[in-house]
Amino acid sequence: MFLYGGAASPLYSKTMKLFRDAHASWAHILAIFTCVLLIGVFTPASWPDTLVMPRELVDFAHANGCTPIDDIFERPGMVNPPFVYGWLPGNPADSASFWCKKTEKSAKPYKLVFKVYDPKQMAGCPTTIEWSNANGLSIEIRAKLDLSDFHSVVDKRPGPKVVVPAAKVLVNEYDGVSDVFYCYGAQWYWKSFD
């Protein structure tokens, strides 16, 4: 330090002030650069689709020629998820059902897909249903389910004259309107409710 009459010289003071200002500017620039670099490293080049169901189901959908329904939650009001676990007895993780959108154009643009650990537990019912609308899914037990009120998913013929005492059904529902699906005799039956 250069002393000038017992005090730091004016030149030294100006030099130190410049150094402090330059140091502060470089520190500021370095902090901004570090933030930008971190954002660039941790942010993908393009944001991935928002998942509306677990990754394993998304991957299974892609393997079955369809994609997740990415706008299902853009509807007003309560919407159940487009998937459920635990469709079959046993460990809930071993069976799931979900909606996905077909990749090709179709009059029935949606698929209801069943991902099961053991396909034999599906009692011969197909693991895919093509459908015209997709809503939130839930599993319910319906008492005294009269299948004669239902129709075949394949050809719309009436269901069998059978009453199931406690039927585990899959419900596709939104805003009070629902389609109920039930597997019986190696085929799917459905009924709409308002």
DOSE-938201 format. One record per residue: y, x negated, z of N, C-alpha, C, O in turn. Coordinates in pm, whole numbers, plus 32768, in hexadecimal, padded with zeros to 4 digits. Atoms other than C-alpha are relative to their C-alpha. Example, Ala and Ser with C-alpha at 12.3 -4.5 7.8 and 13.67 -1.06 7.14 Angstrom:
2
nY/nX/nZ/caY/caX/caZ/cY/cX/cZ/oY/oX/oZ
7F89/7FA7/8000/7E3E/7B32/830C/8078/7FA6/8000/8076/7F3E/8042
7F89/8052/7FFA/7F96/7AA9/82CA/806D/804D/8049/80DC/801A/805A
//
This chain:
194
nY/nX/nZ/caY/caX/caZ/cY/cX/cZ/oY/oX/oZ
7F8C/7FAB/8000/8000/8000/8000/807B/7FA6/8000/8082/7F43/8049
7F85/804D/8008/8153/7F7D/7FA7/8066/8043/805A/8081/80BB/804F
7F9D/7FC9/7FA4/8255/7FA6/80B6/808A/7FE2/7FCA/80A5/7F76/7F95
7F76/800C/802E/83BC/7FDB/8060/8057/802C/8073/806D/80A3/808A
7FAB/7FE2/7F8D/8499/7FC3/818E/7FB4/804B/806C/7FEE/80A4/80AB
804E/7FC0/7F96/837C/802E/827B/7FBB/807F/7FD2/7F72/80BB/8021
8041/7F87/8033/8309/8152/81A0/7FB9/7FDC/7F7E/7FD1/7F72/7F43
8046/8017/807D/8224/8170/8077/8065/8003/7F8E/80C4/8051/7F8F
7FA2/8006/806F/82CF/8116/7F35/7FFB/8082/7FB1/7F93/80C4/7FAC
7FFE/7F85/8050/833D/8239/7E58/7F9C/7FF8/7F8C/7F60/805D/7F68
805E/8010/806E/8269/81AE/7D3E/7F71/801B/8030/7F23/805B/7FEB
8084/7FEB/7FC6/8135/81AB/7E1F/7FEA/8095/801C/7F7E/80CA/7FFF
800B/7F72/7FE1/8177/8311/7E91/7FEA/8052/7F81/7F96/80AC/7F7D
8010/7FB7/807F/81A0/838B/7D2A/7F76/7FE5/7FC4/7F36/8040/7F8F
8083/8023/8036/8066/82D2/7CC1/7F93/804A/804A/7F38/8080/800C
8065/7FBB/7FB0/7F9B/8365/7DDF/8002/8096/7FE7/7F98/80D5/7FE4
7FF4/7F71/801D/801F/84C5/7D96/7FC0/801E/7F79/7F76/8080/7F6B
803C/7FEE/8083/7FBF/84A1/7C29/7F68/7FF6/8009/7F20/8046/7FCC
808F/8012/7FEF/7E67/8423/7C8E/7FC1/807B/8043/7F58/80AB/8018
8032/7F88/7FBC/7E38/854A/7D80/7FFF/8077/7FA1/7F9E/80C2/7F9D
7FF9/7F90/805E/7EA9/8643/7C75/7F94/7FF2/7F94/7F50/8052/7F71
8065/8017/8067/7DCA/85A4/7B6C/7F75/8016/803B/7F1F/8051/7FF9
8081/7FF0/7FBE/7CA8/859B/7C62/7FE3/8095/8016/7F73/80C3/7FFF
8010/7F70/7FEA/7CDE/870B/7CBA/7FE2/8045/7F7C/7F8D/809E/7F77
8018/7FC3/8083/7CEC/8766/7B47/7F73/7FE2/7FD1/7F2E/803B/7F9F
8087/8025/802A/7BAC/86A7/7AFB/7F97/8046/8056/7F2F/806F/8023
805D/7FBA/7FA8/7B00/8741/7C29/7FF4/8093/7FD6/7F88/80CD/7FD8
7FFD/7F76/802D/7B69/8898/7BAE/7FB3/800E/7F7C/7F63/806B/7F6C
8046/7FFE/8080/7AEE/884E/7A4D/7F6B/7FEB/8014/7F1A/802F/7FD5
808D/801B/7FE4/79A7/87C2/7AD3/7FBC/807B/803E/7F4A/809A/801B
8038/7F88/7FC2/796F/88FB/7BA8/7FEA/806D/7F96/7F82/80AF/7F96
800D/7F9B/806A/79AC/89E0/7A7B/7F8E/7FDA/7FA2/7F3B/802F/7F7F
806A/802F/8059/78CB/890D/799E/7F76/8015/803F/7F18/803D/7FFB
807F/7FEE/7FB9/77B6/8918/7AA4/7FD7/8093/8000/7F62/80B2/7FEA
801E/7F6F/8001/77CE/8A96/7ABB/7FD2/802D/7F76/7F6F/8075/7F6A
8025/7FDA/8088/77C2/8ABD/7942/7F75/7FCA/7FDE/7F24/8010/7FA2
8081/803C/8019/769B/89D0/792E/7F90/804D/8047/7F27/8067/800C
8064/7FB4/7FB5/75DD/8A8D/7A3D/7FE8/8089/7FC3/7F76/80B6/7FB9
800F/7F7D/8040/7620/8BDB/7996/7FB0/7FF1/7F7F/7F59/8042/7F61
8048/8019/807D/75A7/8B4B/784B/7F6D/7FE2/8016/7F19/800C/7FC7
808A/8024/7FE3/746A/8AC2/78E8/7FB1/8078/8031/7F3E/808C/8007
8049/7F91/7FC3/740D/8BF9/79AD/8010/8084/7FB7/7FD8/80E9/7FE3
7FF0/7F87/804D/7477/8CFA/78AA/7FBB/7FED/7F7A/7FDB/7F8E/7F32
8041/800F/8082/7393/8D31/777E/8065/8011/7F8F/80D0/804C/7FA2
7FA6/7FF7/8074/742F/8D18/7624/8020/8091/7FE1/8092/80B1/7FBE
7FE6/7F71/800E/7407/8E90/7602/7FBB/8043/8076/7F4A/8020/809A
8039/7FBF/7F8B/73CD/8F74/772A/7F82/8049/7FD8/7F80/808E/7F72
807B/7FB7/801F/7269/8FFA/7732/8014/8095/801B/8071/80BD/8061
7FF9/7F70/7FE6/722A/916F/772C/7FF2/8018/8096/7FA8/7FD1/80DB
800D/7FD9/7F74/7254/9212/787D/7F76/803F/8011/7F51/8099/7FC5
8085/7FC9/7FE9/70FB/925A/7905/800A/8089/8042/8050/8099/80A6
8008/7F7C/7FC2/70B6/93C9/794E/7F77/8015/803E/7F5C/807E/8079
8083/7FFD/7FC1/6F54/937D/79BD/7FD1/7F6F/8012/8009/7F14/7FD5
802D/8089/7FE4/6E92/924E/7A3E/7FD8/7FB3/7F81/7FAB/7FED/7F1F
801B/8058/8073/6E62/9126/7951/7F72/8011/7FCA/7F5F/8011/7F51
8089/7FF1/802F/6CE6/9155/7945/7FF0/807C/7FA8/7FA3/807B/7F48
8007/7F86/8051/6D17/92B6/78BC/804D/7FEF/7F7E/8024/8024/7F16
7FB3/801D/807A/6E20/9240/77C5/7FA8/7FB2/7F9F/7FA3/7FD2/7F28
8057/8051/8054/6D2D/913A/7741/7F8C/8053/7FC8/7F66/8042/7F54
806E/7FA9/802D/6C14/923C/772E/8033/8062/7F95/7FEC/807F/7F35
7FC4/7FA7/8065/6CFD/9328/766F/800C/7FB7/7F7B/7FE5/7FEC/7F13
7FF2/804E/807B/6D4C/9218/7571/7F78/7FEB/7FBE/7F6D/7FF2/7F43
8087/8015/8036/6BD6/91D3/7549/7FC8/8081/7FC2/7F6B/807B/7F72
802C/7F7F/8035/6BAA/9349/74FB/8060/803A/7F99/805E/80B2/7F7E
7FA9/7FD4/806D/6CB6/935B/73ED/8074/8057/802A/80A0/80AD/7FDD
7F8C/7FB2/7FD6/6DD1/93EC/74BA/8059/7FAE/805D/8032/7F43/808C
7F9E/8045/7FAD/6F02/9389/7583/802E/805B/8072/8024/80D5/8067
7FCD/7FAC/7F92/6F93/93FE/76D0/8074/8059/7FCF/80BA/8036/7F70
7F93/7FA4/8020/7085/9523/76C1/8079/7FD3/8050/8087/7FF6/80C5
7F94/8042/7FB7/71C2/9466/771C/8072/805D/8029/80C5/8036/807C
7F90/7FA7/7FDE/72AC/9594/7730/7FD4/8077/8056/801F/80D8/8063
8035/7F8D/7FB5/71D6/9678/780B/8056/8024/807A/805B/8098/80A2
7FAF/7FE5/7F89/72BF/9654/7937/8092/8020/7FDF/80E4/802A/803A
7F77/7FDD/8025/73FC/96A8/7872/8019/8096/8005/8087/80C4/7FE6
7FF3/7F6F/7FF2/73BF/981B/78AB/8041/8021/8086/8032/7FD4/80E5
7FC6/7FDA/7F7E/7481/98D0/79BB/7F94/8034/805F/7F2B/8065/8034
805B/7FC9/7F9C/73D4/992F/7AFC/7F8D/7FA2/8020/7F87/7F30/7FF2
8072/8050/7FD4/7293/98B6/7B98/7F99/7FF4/7F90/7F72/8057/7F51
8067/801B/8064/7199/9814/7AAC/7F96/7FA7/8042/7FB5/7F3A/8072
806D/8054/7FCC/7048/9796/7B24/7FEB/7F8A/7FA1/8012/7F91/7F2C
801C/8071/8058/6FDA/9644/7A9E/7FA1/802A/7F90/7F56/808B/7F9F
8059/7FDE/806F/6F23/9649/794E/7F73/7FC6/8013/7F29/7FB6/7FB2
8084/8038/7FE3/6DEE/95B7/79F8/7FD3/802A/808B/8024/804A/80E2
803A/7FEA/7F7B/6D03/95F6/7B1C/7F88/7FA3/800F/7F43/7F84/7FAE
8078/8049/7FDD/6BFC/9525/7BC8/7FA5/805C/804F/7FD3/80BB/808E
805D/7FB5/7FAE/6AC1/95AF/7C67/7FCB/807E/7FBF/7FA8/80DD/8005
8032/7F8A/8044/6A52/96A6/7B5D/7F6D/8018/8023/7F43/808A/8036
808F/7FF3/7FE1/68E3/9660/7BA7/7FE7/7FE1/8094/8039/7FA1/80D5
8021/8021/7F74/6837/964F/7CFD/7FF2/7F68/8011/7FD5/7F20/7FB1
800E/808F/7FE3/6830/94FA/7DA3/8088/7FBE/8011/80EB/7FFF/8030
7F86/804E/7FF3/6934/93E9/7DAB/8069/8030/7F9B/804E/802F/7F23
7F99/7FCF/805E/6A7A/9475/7D15/8025/7F9B/7F94/804B/7FC3/7F25
7FDC/8065/8063/6ABA/932A/7C63/7F9C/7FF9/7F8C/7FB9/7FBD/7F25
8066/8005/8068/697A/935C/7B96/800F/806B/7F96/7FC5/806C/7F33
7FEB/7F99/8066/69FD/948A/7AD7/8092/802A/7FFE/80D1/803F/8066
7F75/7FD6/8011/6B4E/94E8/7A4C/800A/8055/7F82/7FB5/804E/7F29
7FE0/7FB2/8076/6BE0/95D8/7953/8094/7FF1/7FE6/80E4/7FEE/8044
7F72/8012/801F/6D28/95AF/789C/8020/8037/7F75/7FC9/8041/7F1E
7FCC/7FD8/8082/6DFB/962F/777D/8036/7F86/7FB7/806F/7F2C/7FF5
7FBF/8064/8054/6E5F/954E/765D/801F/8041/7F7A/7FE8/80AA/7F57
7FD6/7FCC/8083/6F00/9583/750A/7FB8/7FB4/7F92/7FB5/7F39/7F92
8046/8040/8070/6E39/9541/73CF/8061/7FAD/7FAE/80D8/7FCD/7FA4
7FAA/8055/8053/6EBD/9430/72F0/800F/8039/7F73/8071/8019/7F2F
7FF3/7FC1/8084/6E7C/94FC/71B2/8035/808F/8010/8026/80CC/807A
7FCB/7F77/7FFF/6F22/9649/715A/7F8C/8063/8006/7F22/804E/7FCB
806A/7F9C/7FF0/6E5C/977E/71BA/803B/8082/8033/80A4/8083/8073
7FD7/7F7E/7FC9/6E7B/98F2/7207/7FEC/8001/8097/8031/8049/80DF
8019/8012/7F70/6DF0/9891/735C/801F/7F6E/801E/7FC6/7F19/801A
7FD6/808C/7FF5/6EB7/9755/73A5/7FD9/7FB8/8082/7FF2/7F40/8090
8021/803D/7F7F/6E33/9718/7505/7F69/7FF8/8016/7F1B/8046/7FDE
808C/800E/7FD7/6CEA/96A1/7596/7FFB/8004/8098/804A/7FC3/80DD
8021/8004/7F72/6C65/96ED/76EF/7F85/7FA7/8008/7F19/7FCC/7FD9
8069/8066/8000/6B92/95B9/7732/7FC6/7FF2/808D/800F/7FF4/80F0
8046/8014/7F82/6A8F/958A/7842/7FC9/7F73/8002/7F77/7F4D/7FAE
8031/8089/7FEE/6A54/9426/78B6/7FA1/8004/8078/7FCB/801B/80E9
8064/7FF4/7F96/6912/9420/797C/7FA9/7F83/8006/7F8D/7F44/7FA1
8056/8073/7FE9/683D/930F/7A11/7F74/801B/7FC9/7F36/7FC4/7F8C
8085/7FD9/802E/66FB/93CB/79C3/800B/807F/7FAB/8017/80ED/7FE1
7FF1/7F8B/8058/6712/94B2/7890/7F98/806D/8017/7FB0/80E1/7FF4
8067/7F9B/7FE4/65D0/9563/78FC/8034/806A/8061/8006/80DC/805F
7FC9/7F9F/7FA0/669A/9608/7A12/8056/806B/7FBC/807A/80CD/7FFD
7FB1/7F9C/8048/675F/96C6/7907/7FAA/8076/7FD4/7FDD/80D1/7F94
805D/7F93/801E/662C/97A9/78DE/8002/8026/7F6C/7FF6/809C/7F48
8003/7FE9/8090/663A/9782/7764/8085/8029/7FC3/8091/802F/7F49
7F7E/7FD9/8038/67A5/97EE/7741/8043/7F88/7FBF/8038/7F18/7FF1
7FBA/806E/8043/6874/971D/764E/8069/7FC1/805D/809E/8003/80B6
7F9D/8048/7FAE/695B/9618/76E6/808C/8007/7FC3/80E8/7FC5/7FF3
7F7C/7FED/803D/6A7C/9681/7603/800F/8091/7FD3/7FB4/80CB/7F98
7FDC/7F7A/8031/6B23/97D1/75C2/8082/7FF2/7FB3/80E3/7FBC/7FE8
7F83/7FFE/804D/6C26/97F5/74AD/8049/8081/8023/800D/80EC/802A
7FB6/7F8C/7FCF/6D3F/98DE/7519/808D/8002/7FC7/80C0/7F9C/7F98
7F7B/7FF0/803C/6E90/9965/74A9/8074/7FE1/805E/80E3/7FC8/8030
7F93/8020/7FA2/6F59/9928/75E8/7FC9/7FAF/8075/7F54/7FB8/8098
8028/8054/7F8E/6F51/9835/7708/8067/8010/806E/80DF/8002/8058
7FA9/7FF0/7F8C/6FDE/9873/7861/7FC7/7FAE/8074/7F73/7F56/805F
8036/8045/7F8C/6F9C/97F9/79C1/7F74/8030/8020/7F52/80A5/8009
808B/7FDE/7FE0/6E33/97F0/7A35/7FE9/8009/8096/802A/7FC5/80E5
802D/7FF9/7F76/6D92/9855/7B7A/7F6F/8031/8001/7F3F/806B/7FA0
808A/7FD3/7FEE/6C34/9899/7BFA/8002/806D/806B/803F/805E/80D4
8007/7F92/7FA0/6BEB/99E2/7CA8/7F71/8034/800B/7F20/8020/7FB0
807F/7FB9/7FF0/6AC0/9A9E/7D30/8021/8095/7FF7/8070/80C9/8046
7FE9/7F70/8013/6ABD/9C07/7CB3/7F83/804B/802D/7F14/802E/8001
806E/7FAE/7FCF/69E7/9D06/7D68/7FE0/806E/7F9B/803A/80A8/7F5F
8031/7F93/8057/6917/9DFA/7C9B/8040/7FFA/7F76/807D/805B/7F48
7FC7/8014/8087/6982/9D6F/7B4A/7FAA/8048/7F9A/7F36/8025/7F85
8047/7FB1/8065/691D/9E6C/7A3F/8014/7FC0/7F77/807F/7FCA/7F3B
7FF4/8047/8080/68D4/9DA3/7906/8008/805D/7F87/802C/802F/7F1B
7FF4/7FA4/8072/68C8/9EDC/782B/8092/8016/7FDB/80AF/8048/7F6E
7F70/7FF8/801D/6A47/9ED6/7843/8033/7F82/7FB7/80A5/7F7E/7F8A
7FDC/8080/803F/6A48/9D75/77AF/7FD5/7FFF/7F6E/7F8D/8058/7F3F
8025/8013/808C/6A25/9CF9/7649/7FD5/7F6F/7FEA/8003/7F14/802F
802C/8087/8022/6976/9BCF/75AF/8076/7FB1/7FC7/80C3/7FE5/7F76
7F96/8057/8033/6A63/9AAE/756C/7FEB/7FE5/7F6C/804B/7FD6/7F21
8021/8025/808A/69B0/9A66/7423/801A/8071/7F9E/805F/805E/7F3A
7FF7/7F95/8065/699C/9BB9/7378/803C/8082/8036/8039/80E8/7FF1
7FBB/7F8E/7FC1/6A51/9CAC/7462/7FA8/807B/8019/7FDB/80E6/8039
8055/7F8D/7FE1/6922/9D8C/748E/8000/8018/8097/8019/7FBB/80E3
7FFD/7FE1/7F71/690A/9E3E/75E0/7F9A/7FAE/804F/7F32/7F85/801C
8058/804B/7FA8/686F/9D8A/7705/7F87/8052/8028/7F82/80CA/800E
8079/7FBA/7FD6/671C/9DE2/7797/801C/8064/8072/807E/8056/80BA
7FF1/7F9C/7F95/66F0/9F0B/7882/7FC6/7FC5/8080/7F59/7FE9/80AD
802A/8048/7F88/66D9/9E2C/79B2/8076/7FFD/8060/80E8/7FEA/8037
7F9A/8010/7F99/6798/9E2B/7AFB/7FD9/7F87/8054/7F6C/7F82/808E
8019/807B/7FB4/67B1/9CD6/7B9F/803E/8011/808B/80B7/8028/8095
7FCC/7FE5/7F79/67D2/9CF9/7D1C/8074/7FA4/802A/80D7/7FD3/8061
7F96/8060/7FDD/68A4/9BBC/7D4F/800A/7F9A/7F8E/7FBE/7F39/7F8B
7FF5/8052/8079/6915/9B1A/7C0A/8070/7F99/800E/80E1/7FBB/802F
7F9B/806B/8004/69C8/99CC/7BFA/803B/7FFF/7F74/7FF7/7FDF/7F13
7FBE/7FF3/8082/6AC5/99FC/7AE3/8070/7F9B/7FF2/80A4/7F67/8055
7F8E/8056/8020/6BCA/9925/7A3A/806F/805B/7FCE/805B/80AA/7F72
7F90/7FA7/8020/6D1F/99CC/7A25/806F/7FB1/7FBB/809F/7F4C/7FEE
7F91/8036/804E/6E24/9978/791D/8073/8062/8013/8072/80CE/7FD8
7F9C/7F9C/7FD8/6F60/9A19/79AA/808E/7FCB/7FFC/80A9/7F57/801C
7F71/801B/7FF6/70D8/9A23/7987/8049/8085/8007/802F/80E0/7FB7
7FA6/7F8D/7FF4/71D6/9B26/79F7/7FB6/8086/8008/7FE0/80E9/7FCC
8048/7F83/7FE9/70D6/9C2B/7A61/7F9D/8026/7F95/7F53/8087/7FA7
805F/7FE4/806B/700E/9C26/791C/7F97/7F92/8004/7FB6/7F1B/8009
806A/8064/7FF6/6EBC/9B7E/7927/7F8B/801E/7FA3/7F70/8090/7F7F
8082/7FF9/8044/6D80/9B37/7862/7F9D/7FC7/8063/7FB1/7F5B/809A
8067/802C/7FA3/6C49/9B1B/7938/7F85/7FDB/7FAF/7F56/802A/7F5C
8075/8032/8047/6B24/9A4C/78B8/7F89/7FF9/805F/7F96/7FD2/80D3
807A/8009/7FB1/69BE/9A63/7931/7F8C/7FD9/7FA4/7F7F/800E/7F36
8075/8030/804B/6883/99B0/78B9/7F86/8050/802C/7F66/8056/80A3
8078/7FB2/7FE1/674E/9A8D/78A4/7FA1/7FF8/7F89/7FCB/800B/7F16
8063/8002/806C/660C/9A67/77DB/8021/7F9C/7F93/800E/7FB9/7F1D
7FE1/806F/805C/667E/9921/7736/8074/801F/7FA1/8082/7FE0/7F38
7F87/7FEC/804F/67C0/99B4/76AE/8075/802E/8057/8063/8061/80C5
7F86/7FDE/7FB7/6926/99F0/7718/802C/808D/7FE0/8026/80BB/7F6D
7FC5/7F7B/800D/69BA/9B47/7754/808A/7FFC/803C/80A5/7FAB/8094
7F76/7FFE/7FCE/6B26/9B9D/7793/8034/8090/8006/8003/80EA/7FC2
7FBA/7F80/7FF6/6C04/9CBD/77F7/8091/7FE4/8022/80AE/7F8C/8073
7F70/800D/7FE1/6D80/9CDD/77FA/8028/8066/8068/7FF7/80D8/8069
7FC9/7FA8/7F98/6E39/9D72/7922/8098/7FF8/7FFA/80D0/7F8D/7FE3
7F6C/7FFE/7FFC/6FA6/9DE0/7935/802D/8014/808F/80A5/8019/80AA
//
